[in-house]
Amino acid sequence: MHHKSKVIIEVGLDENRIPEEIRWSATDAGVKDQPAEAFFLSVWNDQTKETLRLDLWTKNMKLFEMQFFTWQTIKTLAETYRRATQDDRMADTILDLADYMEEKLQLKDGPKDR
């Protein structure tokens, strides 16, 4: 291995172990101790052939922010899937889901207080 890079996620918990603060850093991306309200992390385990997940959000994250975050994640997942598999048909199907969410949740104009 010629180079190592680190991504660090720090989660501050309240007395009930509920996330109230998230901060992250990424050495190669020039990100240092930046605040975040949520993250979805998926890791593929090749030995067990399963996805391991860690999804956290702060107790202060608003519903419409979570809706918008999830919608954006699905959109970017479609493009990641397309690049990794060259399967345009399925990537477009994932984008169809994102379009459906955008319409039903009225996300077109971005996250805003509701």
C-alpha positions as CSV (number, residue, x, y, z in Angstrom):
1,M,0.0,0.0,0.0
2,H,1.6,3.3,-1.2
3,H,-0.7,5.7,0.6
4,K,-3.1,5.8,3.4
5,S,-6.0,8.2,3.9
6,K,-8.2,8.7,6.9
7,V,-11.8,9.6,7.3
8,I,-12.7,10.3,10.9
9,I,-16.2,10.7,12.3
10,E,-16.7,11.9,15.8
11,V,-20.1,11.6,17.4
12,G,-21.0,13.5,20.6
13,L,-23.8,11.8,22.6
14,D,-26.2,13.2,25.2
15,E,-26.8,11.5,28.6
16,N,-29.1,9.0,26.8
17,R,-26.5,8.1,24.2
18,I,-28.5,10.0,21.5
19,P,-26.3,11.8,18.9
20,E,-26.3,15.6,19.5
21,E,-23.2,16.5,17.5
22,I,-21.4,15.0,14.5
23,R,-18.0,16.2,13.2
24,W,-15.9,14.7,10.5
25,S,-12.5,15.0,8.9
26,A,-11.0,13.5,5.7
27,T,-7.2,13.8,5.2
28,D,-7.2,13.7,1.4
29,A,-10.3,15.9,0.9
30,G,-9.0,18.8,2.9
31,V,-11.9,18.5,5.3
32,K,-11.0,19.1,9.0
33,D,-13.4,19.0,11.9
34,Q,-16.5,20.0,9.9
35,P,-20.0,19.8,11.5
36,A,-22.6,17.4,10.1
37,E,-26.1,16.6,11.1
38,A,-26.2,13.1,9.6
39,F,-24.3,10.4,7.8
40,F,-25.1,7.1,6.1
41,L,-22.1,4.7,6.0
42,S,-22.2,1.4,4.1
43,V,-19.3,-1.0,4.1
44,W,-19.1,-4.2,2.0
45,N,-17.6,-7.3,3.8
46,D,-16.3,-9.5,1.1
47,Q,-15.8,-12.5,3.4
48,T,-19.4,-12.6,4.7
49,K,-20.9,-11.1,1.5
50,E,-23.0,-8.6,3.4
51,T,-23.3,-4.9,3.8
52,L,-22.6,-3.4,7.2
53,R,-24.2,-0.1,7.9
54,L,-24.1,2.8,10.4
55,D,-26.7,5.5,9.9
56,L,-26.7,8.3,12.5
57,W,-28.3,11.7,12.7
58,T,-28.4,14.3,15.4
59,K,-31.5,14.8,17.5
60,N,-31.8,18.4,16.2
61,M,-32.1,17.3,12.5
62,K,-35.4,18.4,11.1
63,L,-37.8,16.0,9.3
64,F,-37.5,18.0,6.0
65,E,-33.7,17.9,6.2
66,M,-33.7,14.1,6.6
67,Q,-36.1,13.8,3.7
68,F,-33.9,16.0,1.5
69,F,-30.7,14.2,2.7
70,T,-32.2,10.8,1.9
71,W,-33.4,12.0,-1.5
72,Q,-30.0,13.4,-2.4
73,T,-28.3,10.1,-1.2
74,I,-30.6,8.0,-3.4
75,K,-29.8,10.3,-6.4
76,T,-26.0,10.0,-5.8
77,L,-26.4,6.2,-5.2
78,A,-27.9,5.9,-8.7
79,E,-24.9,7.6,-10.3
80,T,-22.4,5.5,-8.2
81,Y,-24.2,2.4,-9.2
82,R,-24.1,3.5,-12.9
83,R,-20.3,4.2,-12.7
84,A,-19.6,0.9,-10.9
85,T,-21.8,-1.4,-13.1
86,Q,-22.4,0.4,-16.4
87,D,-26.0,-0.7,-15.9
88,D,-27.9,2.3,-17.2
89,R,-31.3,0.6,-16.9
90,M,-31.1,-0.1,-13.2
91,A,-29.5,3.3,-12.5
92,D,-32.4,5.0,-14.2
93,T,-34.8,2.9,-12.1
94,I,-33.1,4.1,-8.9
95,L,-33.4,7.7,-10.3
96,D,-37.1,7.1,-10.9
97,L,-37.4,6.4,-7.2
98,A,-35.6,9.6,-6.5
99,D,-37.9,11.5,-8.9
100,Y,-41.0,10.0,-7.1
101,M,-39.7,11.0,-3.7
102,E,-39.0,14.5,-5.0
103,E,-42.5,14.9,-6.2
104,K,-44.3,13.3,-3.2
105,L,-42.2,15.1,-0.6
106,Q,-42.2,18.4,-2.6
107,L,-38.4,18.7,-2.5
108,K,-37.9,20.5,-5.8
109,D,-37.0,23.9,-4.2
110,G,-34.6,22.4,-1.7
111,P,-34.7,22.0,2.0
112,K,-36.7,24.8,3.7
113,D,-38.5,25.2,7.0
114,R,-42.0,23.7,6.8
